[in-house]
Amino acid sequence: MNVVAIIGRLGRNPEIRSTGQGKAVTNFAIAVDHGFGEKKVTSWVPIVAWEKTAELAQQYLVKGSQVAVEGRLQQRQWQDKEGNNHSMIEVVASRLDFLTRADKKTSNTNSEFDAAPANEDDPPF
């Protein structure tokens, strides 16, 4: 069984694009915390959404939005131009539950992400 359910906040706005076959796809990362106080750790979880799910993510999610994601784990492997092998595990979203309301015309000024300086804690993509 390959089932994942997580809740987190977006590190940046999702950007939708189309594949060569015309399928809508978007990638974004969500911050998922565990632990408390000084032992609190944030993990950035990469998410990929396809077709209608991608369109909904792009339409309703903005940086700082809290979202529940259901889906499956997928590992991608590729080789760069220098011949180095890379691997990435991501969640392929089958369902999104929007846990905070976001207005696409304004930034979420009450979000911890808006006040955070750019550093190594920013999402990897």
DSSP file (Angstrom, degrees, kcal/mol; ACC not computed):
  #  RESIDUE AA STRUCTURE BP1 BP2  ACC     N-H-->O    O-->H-N    N-H-->O    O-->H-N    TCO  KAPPA ALPHA  PHI   PSI    X-CA   Y-CA   Z-CA
    1    1 A M              0   0    0      0, 0.0     2,-0.5     0, 0.0     0, 0.0   0.000 360.0 360.0 360.0 133.8    0.0    0.0    0.0
    2    2 A N        +     0   0    0      2,-0.0     2,-0.4    70,-0.0     0, 0.0  -0.816 360.0 143.5-125.7  87.8    1.4    3.4   -1.0
    3    3 A V        -     0   0    0     -2,-0.5     2,-0.4    69,-0.1    69,-0.2  -0.994  22.0-176.3-132.9 132.9   -0.7    6.1    0.8
    4    4 A V  E     +A   71   0A   0     67,-2.6    67,-2.3    -2,-0.4     2,-0.4  -0.986   6.0 179.2-129.7 138.5    0.4    9.4    2.2
    5    5 A A  E     +A   70   0A   0     -2,-0.4     2,-0.3    65,-0.2    65,-0.2  -0.959  16.8 158.4-138.1 121.0   -1.5   12.1    4.2
    6    6 A I  E     -A   69   0A   0     63,-2.2    63,-3.1    -2,-0.4     2,-0.4  -0.958  27.5-147.7-140.4 157.5    0.3   15.2    5.4
    7    7 A I  E     +A   68   0A   0     -2,-0.3     2,-0.3    61,-0.2    61,-0.2  -0.992  36.5 129.6-126.0 134.5   -0.6   18.8    6.5
    8    8 A G  E     -A   67   0A   0     59,-2.1    59,-2.8    -2,-0.4     2,-0.4  -0.938  49.6 -92.0-163.7-174.7    1.7   21.7    6.0
    9    9 A R  E     -AB  66  31A   0     22,-1.4    22,-3.0    -2,-0.3    57,-0.2  -0.915  40.0-109.6-116.8 141.8    2.1   25.3    4.7
   10   10 A L  E     - B   0  30A   0     55,-2.1    54,-2.3    -2,-0.4    20,-0.2  -0.426  14.9-157.1 -69.9 139.0    3.2   26.3    1.2
   11   11 A G  S    S-     0   0    0     18,-1.8     2,-0.3     1,-0.2    -1,-0.1   0.663  77.0  -0.7 -87.9 -19.6    6.6   27.9    0.9
   12   12 A R  S    S-     0   0    0     17,-0.4    -1,-0.2    50,-0.1    17,-0.2  -0.970  91.3 -75.3-159.6 166.1    5.8   29.6   -2.3
   13   13 A N        -     0   0    0     -2,-0.3     2,-0.2    50,-0.1    49,-0.1  -0.413  51.0-113.7 -66.6 138.8    2.9   30.0   -4.8
   14   14 A P        -     0   0    0      0, 0.0     2,-0.5     0, 0.0    14,-0.1  -0.497  26.7-152.9 -70.0 144.1    2.3   27.1   -7.1
   15   15 A E  E     -C   27   0A   0     12,-0.6    12,-0.6    -2,-0.2     2,-0.2  -0.980   7.9-145.5-121.9 123.1    3.0   27.7  -10.7
   16   16 A I  E     +C   26   0A   0     -2,-0.5     2,-0.3    10,-0.2    10,-0.2  -0.592  24.0 165.7 -88.1 146.2    1.1   25.7  -13.3
   17   17 A R  E     -C   25   0A   0      8,-2.2     8,-2.5    -2,-0.2     2,-0.4  -0.899  29.2-115.2-145.7 175.2    2.6   24.6  -16.6
   18   18 A S  E     -C   24   0A   0     -2,-0.3     6,-0.2     6,-0.2     2,-0.1  -0.911  18.9-130.4-119.4 145.4    1.7   22.1  -19.3
   19   19 A T    >   -     0   0    0      4,-2.2     3,-2.0    -2,-0.4     6,-0.0  -0.277  41.4 -93.9 -78.0 173.9    3.5   19.0  -20.5
   20   20 A G  T 3  S+     0   0    0      1,-0.3    -1,-0.1     2,-0.1    -2,-0.0   0.758 129.8  54.5 -60.6 -24.5    4.2   18.3  -24.1
   21   21 A Q  T 3  S-     0   0    0      2,-0.1    -1,-0.3     0, 0.0    -3,-0.0   0.351 123.3-105.8 -91.4   5.4    1.0   16.3  -24.2
   22   22 A G  S <  S+     0   0    0     -3,-2.0     2,-0.4     1,-0.3    -2,-0.1   0.595  70.0 145.8  85.1  11.0   -1.0   19.3  -22.8
   23   23 A K        -     0   0    0      1,-0.0    -4,-2.2    27,-0.0    -1,-0.3  -0.681  49.2-123.0 -84.7 134.6   -1.5   17.9  -19.3
   24   24 A A  E     +C   18   0A   0     -2,-0.4    27,-2.9    -6,-0.2     2,-0.3  -0.539  37.6 171.4 -74.5 138.4   -1.5   20.5  -16.5
   25   25 A V  E     -CD  17  50A   0     -8,-2.5    -8,-2.2    25,-0.2     2,-0.3  -0.994  12.1-175.8-147.1 145.2    1.1   20.0  -13.7
   26   26 A T  E     -CD  16  49A   0     23,-2.2    23,-2.6    -2,-0.3     2,-0.4  -0.995   8.1-158.1-140.2 147.4    2.3   22.0  -10.8
   27   27 A N  E     +CD  15  48A   0    -12,-0.6   -12,-0.6    -2,-0.3     2,-0.3  -0.967  22.9 150.4-121.8 141.4    5.1   21.5   -8.2
   28   28 A F  E     - D   0  47A   0     19,-2.1    19,-3.5    -2,-0.4     2,-0.4  -0.958  32.6-128.0-156.1 168.9    5.3   23.0   -4.8
   29   29 A A  E     - D   0  46A   0     -2,-0.3   -18,-1.8    17,-0.2   -17,-0.4  -0.948  13.8-153.9-123.8 146.2    6.7   22.2   -1.4
   30   30 A I  E     -BD  10  45A   0     15,-2.1    15,-2.8    -2,-0.4     2,-0.5  -0.945  17.7-126.4-118.9 144.6    5.0   22.3    2.0
   31   31 A A  E     -BD   9  44A   0    -22,-3.0   -22,-1.4    -2,-0.4     2,-0.5  -0.771  25.5-170.9 -88.1 124.5    6.6   22.8    5.4
   32   32 A V  E     - D   0  43A   0     11,-2.8    11,-2.8    -2,-0.5     2,-0.3  -0.978   7.4-156.4-119.7 121.8    5.8   20.0    7.8
   33   33 A D  E     + D   0  42A   0     -2,-0.5     2,-0.3     9,-0.2     9,-0.2  -0.699  14.5 174.2 -98.8 148.1    6.8   20.5   11.5
   34   34 A H  E     + D   0  41A   0      7,-2.1     7,-3.0    -2,-0.3     2,-0.1  -0.982  46.6  31.8-146.1 155.2    7.4   17.9   14.1
   35   35 A G  S    S-     0   0    0     -2,-0.3     2,-0.3     5,-0.2     5,-0.2  -0.256  76.1 -99.2  87.7 176.6    8.7   18.2   17.7
   36   36 A F    >   -     0   0    0      4,-0.1     3,-2.1    -2,-0.1     4,-0.2  -0.942  66.6 -18.5-136.7 155.6    8.3   21.1   20.0
   37   37 A G  G >  S-     0   0    0     -2,-0.3     3,-1.5     1,-0.3     0, 0.0  -0.198 130.2  -3.7  55.5-130.9   10.3   24.1   21.3
   38   38 A E  G 3  S+     0   0    0      1,-0.3    -1,-0.3     3,-0.0    -3,-0.0   0.673 136.3  57.7 -69.2 -17.1   14.0   23.8   20.6
   39   39 A K  G <  S+     0   0    0     -3,-2.1    -1,-0.3     2,-0.1     2,-0.2   0.343  76.8 124.5 -95.0   5.9   13.5   20.3   19.2
   40   40 A K    <   -     0   0    0     -3,-1.5     2,-0.4    -5,-0.2    -5,-0.2  -0.491  41.0-170.3 -69.4 132.3   11.1   21.5   16.5
   41   41 A V  E     -D   34   0A   0     -7,-3.0    -7,-2.1    -2,-0.2     2,-0.5  -0.983  12.1-149.7-127.4 136.0   12.2   20.5   13.1
   42   42 A T  E     -D   33   0A   0     -2,-0.4     2,-0.4    -9,-0.2    -9,-0.2  -0.915  10.8-166.8-106.5 128.9   10.7   21.6    9.7
   43   43 A S  E     -D   32   0A   0    -11,-2.8   -11,-2.8    -2,-0.5     2,-0.6  -0.941  15.6-138.7-112.5 137.0   10.9   19.2    6.8
   44   44 A W  E     -D   31   0A   0     -2,-0.4   -13,-0.2   -13,-0.2    78,-0.0  -0.861  18.8-162.8 -95.7 119.5   10.1   20.4    3.2
   45   45 A V  E     -D   30   0A   0    -15,-2.8   -15,-2.1    -2,-0.6     2,-0.3  -0.903  13.2-135.6-107.2 118.0    8.0   17.9    1.4
   46   46 A P  E     -D   29   0A   0      0, 0.0    45,-2.6     0, 0.0     2,-0.4  -0.539  22.5-166.6 -74.8 136.3    7.9   18.2   -2.4
   47   47 A I  E     -De  28  91A   0    -19,-3.5   -19,-2.1    -2,-0.3     2,-0.4  -0.954   9.8-167.4-123.1 139.7    4.4   17.8   -3.9
   48   48 A V  E     -De  27  92A   0     43,-2.6    45,-2.6    -2,-0.4     2,-0.4  -0.998   7.9-171.7-124.9 134.5    3.4   17.3   -7.6
   49   49 A A  E     -De  26  93A   0    -23,-2.6   -23,-2.2    -2,-0.4     2,-0.3  -0.971   6.8-153.1-127.4 142.4   -0.2   17.7   -8.7
   50   50 A W  E >>  -D   25   0A   0     43,-0.5     3,-1.3    -2,-0.4     4,-0.9  -0.818  47.5 -31.5-117.1 152.7   -1.6   16.8  -12.1
   51   51 A E  H 3> S+     0   0    0    -27,-2.9     4,-2.2    -2,-0.3     3,-0.2  -0.096 128.0   7.2  48.3-121.5   -4.5   18.0  -14.3
   52   52 A K  H 3> S+     0   0    0      1,-0.2     4,-2.4     2,-0.2    -1,-0.3   0.869 133.0  53.0 -61.8 -37.6   -7.6   19.2  -12.2
   53   53 A T  H <> S+     0   0    0     -3,-1.3     4,-2.2     2,-0.2    -1,-0.2   0.896 109.7  49.3 -64.0 -39.2   -5.7   18.9   -8.9
   54   54 A A  H  X S+     0   0    0     -4,-0.9     4,-2.4    -3,-0.2    -2,-0.2   0.910 110.5  50.3 -64.4 -42.8   -2.9   21.1  -10.4
   55   55 A E  H  X S+     0   0    0     -4,-2.2     4,-1.9     1,-0.2    -2,-0.2   0.901 111.2  48.1 -63.5 -41.4   -5.5   23.6  -11.6
   56   56 A L  H  X S+     0   0    0     -4,-2.4     4,-2.6     2,-0.2     5,-0.3   0.900 110.8  51.6 -66.3 -40.7   -7.2   23.8   -8.1
   57   57 A A  H  X S+     0   0    0     -4,-2.2     4,-2.1     1,-0.2    -2,-0.2   0.933 112.5  45.5 -60.7 -46.3   -3.8   24.2   -6.4
   58   58 A Q  H  < S+     0   0    0     -4,-2.4    -1,-0.2     1,-0.2    -2,-0.2   0.855 116.6  46.5 -65.5 -35.3   -2.8   27.0   -8.7
   59   59 A Q  H  < S+     0   0    0     -4,-1.9    -2,-0.2    -5,-0.2    -1,-0.2   0.873 126.5  22.4 -75.5 -38.5   -6.3   28.7   -8.3
   60   60 A Y  H  < S+     0   0    0     -4,-2.6     2,-0.4    -5,-0.1    42,-0.2   0.572 103.8  80.2-113.5 -10.8   -6.7   28.4   -4.5
   61   61 A L     <  +     0   0    0     -4,-2.1     2,-0.3    -5,-0.3    40,-0.0  -0.820  45.7 168.7-106.4 140.5   -3.2   28.1   -2.8
   62   62 A V    >   -     0   0    0     -2,-0.4     3,-2.7   -49,-0.1   -52,-0.3  -0.907  51.5 -63.3-135.2 166.0   -0.7   30.8   -2.1
   63   63 A K  T 3  S+     0   0    0     -2,-0.3    45,-0.5     1,-0.3   -52,-0.2  -0.244 125.1  21.9 -49.1 128.8    2.5   31.0   -0.1
   64   64 A G  T 3  S+     0   0    0    -54,-2.3    -1,-0.3     1,-0.3    48,-0.1   0.205  87.6 139.6  94.3 -15.2    1.6   30.4    3.6
   65   65 A S    <   -     0   0    0     -3,-2.7   -55,-2.1   -56,-0.1     2,-0.5  -0.351  51.2-130.8 -62.0 139.4   -1.7   28.5    2.9
   66   66 A Q  E     +A    9   0A   0    -57,-0.2    33,-2.0    -3,-0.1    34,-1.1  -0.816  35.0 174.0 -92.0 132.5   -2.2   25.5    5.0
   67   67 A V  E     -AF   8  98A   0    -59,-2.8   -59,-2.1    -2,-0.5     2,-0.5  -0.993  30.5-139.8-141.9 143.8   -3.2   22.4    3.0
   68   68 A A  E     -AF   7  97A   0     29,-2.7    29,-2.6    -2,-0.3     2,-0.5  -0.908  25.5-161.9-100.1 131.7   -3.8   18.8    3.7
   69   69 A V  E     -AF   6  96A   0    -63,-3.1   -63,-2.2    -2,-0.5     2,-0.4  -0.959  10.3-173.8-119.6 128.5   -2.4   16.6    0.9
   70   70 A E  E     +AF   5  95A   0     25,-2.6    24,-3.2    -2,-0.5    25,-1.9  -0.953  36.4  95.5-115.0 141.3   -3.4   13.0    0.2
   71   71 A G  E     -AF   4  93A   0    -67,-2.3   -67,-2.6    -2,-0.4     2,-0.3  -0.914  63.1 -69.2 177.6-149.4   -1.6   10.9   -2.4
   72   72 A R  E     - F   0  92A   0     20,-1.6    20,-3.1    -2,-0.3     2,-0.3  -0.938  39.6-106.4-135.1 156.2    1.2    8.4   -3.0
   73   73 A L  E     - F   0  91A   0     -2,-0.3     2,-0.4    18,-0.2    18,-0.2  -0.608  35.0-175.9 -81.8 143.8    5.0    8.5   -2.8
   74   74 A Q  E     - F   0  90A   0     16,-2.4    16,-2.6    -2,-0.3     2,-0.5  -0.998  15.2-148.3-140.0 136.5    7.0    8.5   -6.0
   75   75 A Q  E     - F   0  89A   0     -2,-0.4     2,-0.4    14,-0.2    14,-0.2  -0.917  13.1-165.6-105.6 128.8   10.7    8.3   -6.6
   76   76 A R  E     - F   0  88A   0     12,-3.1    12,-2.4    -2,-0.5     2,-0.4  -0.907   3.3-169.8-110.5 141.6   12.2   10.1   -9.6
   77   77 A Q  E     + F   0  87A   0     -2,-0.4     2,-0.3    10,-0.2    10,-0.2  -0.987  13.4 158.2-129.5 141.1   15.7    9.4  -10.8
   78   78 A W  E     - F   0  86A   0      8,-1.9     8,-2.9    -2,-0.4     2,-0.4  -0.967  33.0-126.3-153.9 167.7   17.6   11.4  -13.5
   79   79 A Q  E     - F   0  85A   0     -2,-0.3     6,-0.2     6,-0.2    -2,-0.0  -0.980  24.7-139.6-121.4 130.9   21.1   12.1  -14.7
   80   80 A D    >   -     0   0    0      4,-2.3     3,-1.9    -2,-0.4     6,-0.0  -0.177  37.5 -88.8 -81.4-179.6   22.4   15.7  -15.1
   81   81 A K  T 3  S+     0   0    0      1,-0.3    -1,-0.1     2,-0.1    -2,-0.0   0.772 127.5  54.9 -62.0 -27.5   24.5   17.0  -18.0
   82   82 A E  T 3  S-     0   0    0      2,-0.1    -1,-0.3     1,-0.0    -2,-0.0   0.456 120.8-106.7 -86.0  -0.2   27.7   16.0  -16.1
   83   83 A G    <   +     0   0    0     -3,-1.9     2,-0.3     1,-0.3    -2,-0.1   0.540  70.0 146.8  88.7   6.7   26.6   12.4  -15.7
   84   84 A N        -     0   0    0      1,-0.0    -4,-2.3    -5,-0.0     2,-0.3  -0.597  45.7-128.3 -78.3 136.2   25.8   12.7  -12.0
   85   85 A N  E     - F   0  79A   0     -2,-0.3     2,-0.3    -6,-0.2    -6,-0.2  -0.646  27.1-172.9 -84.8 140.3   22.8   10.6  -10.8
   86   86 A H  E     - F   0  78A   0     -8,-2.9    -8,-1.9    -2,-0.3     2,-0.3  -0.935   6.5-169.6-130.7 154.4   20.1   12.3   -8.8
   87   87 A S  E     - F   0  77A   0     -2,-0.3     2,-0.3   -10,-0.2   -10,-0.2  -0.996   3.6-178.2-144.5 145.6   17.1   10.9   -6.9
   88   88 A M  E     - F   0  76A   0    -12,-2.4   -12,-3.1    -2,-0.3     2,-0.5  -0.994  15.7-150.7-147.2 136.4   14.1   12.6   -5.4
   89   89 A I  E     + F   0  75A   0     -2,-0.3     2,-0.3   -14,-0.2   -14,-0.2  -0.936  28.6 166.6-107.0 131.5   11.0   11.3   -3.4
   90   90 A E  E     - F   0  74A   0    -16,-2.6   -16,-2.4    -2,-0.5     2,-0.6  -0.892  37.2-109.7-137.5 165.6    7.9   13.4   -3.8
   91   91 A V  E     -eF  47  73A   0    -45,-2.6   -43,-2.6    -2,-0.3     2,-0.8  -0.886  21.1-148.8 -99.3 125.1    4.2   13.1   -3.0
   92   92 A V  E     -eF  48  72A   0    -20,-3.1   -20,-1.6    -2,-0.6     2,-0.2  -0.853  26.2-135.0 -91.2 109.9    1.9   12.8   -6.0
   93   93 A A  E     +eF  49  71A   0    -45,-2.6   -43,-0.5    -2,-0.8   -22,-0.3  -0.454  36.3 167.7 -74.5 130.8   -1.3   14.5   -4.8
   94   94 A S  E    S+     0   0A   0    -24,-3.2     2,-0.3     1,-0.4   -23,-0.2   0.545  74.9  21.9-108.7 -18.0   -4.6   12.9   -5.5
   95   95 A R  E     - F   0  70A   0    -25,-1.9   -25,-2.6     2,-0.0     2,-0.4  -0.985  60.8-165.6-152.0 138.3   -6.6   15.1   -3.1
   96   96 A L  E     - F   0  69A   0     -2,-0.3     2,-0.5   -27,-0.2   -27,-0.2  -0.991   3.3-164.4-123.2 132.8   -6.0   18.6   -1.6
   97   97 A D  E     - F   0  68A   0    -29,-2.6   -29,-2.7    -2,-0.4     2,-0.8  -0.978  18.4-140.7-114.7 119.1   -8.0   20.0    1.3
   98   98 A F  E     + F   0  67A   0     -2,-0.5   -31,-0.2   -31,-0.2    -2,-0.0  -0.693  21.8 179.5 -82.6 111.1   -7.6   23.8    1.7
   99   99 A L        +     0   0    0    -33,-2.0     2,-0.4    -2,-0.8   -32,-0.2   0.634  65.7  40.2 -92.7 -15.8   -7.4   24.4    5.4
  100  100 A T  S    S-     0   0    0    -34,-1.1     2,-0.4     2,-0.0    -1,-0.1  -0.974  83.7-119.3-129.0 148.8   -7.0   28.2    5.2
  101  101 A R        -     0   0    0     -2,-0.4     2,-0.4   -36,-0.1   -40,-0.1  -0.686  32.3-168.6 -83.9 137.4   -8.7   30.7    3.0
  102  102 A A        -     0   0    0     -2,-0.4     2,-0.7   -42,-0.2     5,-0.1  -0.992  18.3-145.8-131.0 137.0   -6.3   32.6    0.8
  103  103 A D    >   -     0   0    0     -2,-0.4     3,-1.6     3,-0.2   -43,-0.1  -0.903   9.2-153.7 -99.6 115.0   -7.0   35.7   -1.4
  104  104 A K  T 3  S+     0   0    0     -2,-0.7    -1,-0.1     1,-0.3   -44,-0.0   0.682  92.0  62.0 -63.1 -17.7   -4.8   35.4   -4.5
  105  105 A K  T 3  S+     0   0    0      2,-0.0     2,-0.3    -3,-0.0    -1,-0.3   0.686 108.0  42.0 -83.7 -17.5   -4.8   39.2   -4.8
  106  106 A T  S <  S-     0   0    0     -3,-1.6     2,-0.2     0, 0.0    -3,-0.2  -0.915  84.8-116.7-126.0 153.8   -3.1   39.8   -1.4
  107  107 A S        -     0   0    0     -2,-0.3     2,-1.8     1,-0.1     3,-0.1  -0.600  39.3-102.1 -83.9 152.9   -0.2   38.0    0.2
  108  108 A N    >   -     0   0    0    -45,-0.5     3,-1.9    -2,-0.2     6,-0.4  -0.559  43.3-179.6 -73.8  88.0   -0.9   36.2    3.5
  109  109 A T  T 3  S+     0   0    0     -2,-1.8    -1,-0.2     1,-0.3   -45,-0.0   0.701  77.4  57.7 -69.1 -17.5    0.6   38.9    5.7
  110  110 A N  T 3  S+     0   0    0     -3,-0.1    -1,-0.3     4,-0.0     2,-0.3   0.376  85.5 109.0 -90.4   6.4   -0.2   36.9    8.8
  111  111 A S  S X> S-     0   0    0     -3,-1.9     4,-0.8     1,-0.1     3,-0.7  -0.608  70.9-137.4 -85.1 140.0    1.9   34.0    7.5
  112  112 A E  H 3> S+     0   0    0     -2,-0.3     4,-0.8     1,-0.2    -1,-0.1   0.748 103.5  63.4 -64.4 -22.7    5.2   33.1    9.1
  113  113 A F  H 34 S+     0   0    0      1,-0.2    -1,-0.2     2,-0.2     3,-0.2   0.832  95.6  57.0 -72.9 -31.9    6.6   32.6    5.6
  114  114 A D  H <4 S+     0   0    0     -3,-0.7    -1,-0.2    -6,-0.4    -2,-0.2   0.833 111.4  42.1 -69.0 -30.9    6.0   36.2    4.6
  115  115 A A  H  < S+     0   0    0     -4,-0.8    -1,-0.2    -3,-0.1    -2,-0.2   0.620  92.5 102.5 -90.3 -13.3    8.2   37.5    7.5
  116  116 A A  S  < S-     0   0    0     -4,-0.8     2,-0.1    -3,-0.2     3,-0.0  -0.503  72.0-125.0 -76.5 135.5   10.9   34.9    7.1
  117  117 A P        -     0   0    0      0, 0.0     2,-0.4     0, 0.0    -1,-0.1  -0.404  35.3 -93.8 -72.6 155.4   14.2   36.0    5.5
  118  118 A A  S    S+     0   0    0     -2,-0.1     2,-0.2     2,-0.1     0, 0.0  -0.573  72.2 125.4 -70.4 124.9   15.4   34.0    2.5
  119  119 A N  S >  S-     0   0    0     -2,-0.4     3,-2.0    -3,-0.0    -3,-0.0  -0.847  77.0 -58.7-159.3-165.6   17.9   31.4    3.8
  120  120 A E  T 3  S+     0   0    0      1,-0.3    -2,-0.1    -2,-0.2     0, 0.0   0.623 123.0  68.3 -67.2 -11.2   18.6   27.7    3.7
  121  121 A D  T 3  S+     0   0    0      2,-0.0    -1,-0.3     3,-0.0    -3,-0.1   0.550  76.1 107.7 -83.6  -7.1   15.2   27.0    5.3
  122  122 A D  S <  S-     0   0    0     -3,-2.0   -78,-0.1     1,-0.1  -110,-0.1  -0.345  87.9 -86.8 -66.1 153.4   13.4   28.2    2.1
  123  123 A P        -     0   0    0      0, 0.0    -1,-0.1     0, 0.0    -2,-0.0  -0.247  33.8-119.9 -61.7 150.4   11.8   25.4    0.1
  124  124 A P              0   0    0      0, 0.0    -2,-0.1     0, 0.0    -3,-0.0   0.604 360.0 360.0 -70.5 -10.1   14.2   23.7   -2.4
  125  125 A F              0   0    0   -113,-0.0   -98,-0.1     0, 0.0    -3,-0.0   0.322 360.0 360.0-152.8 360.0   12.0   24.6   -5.4
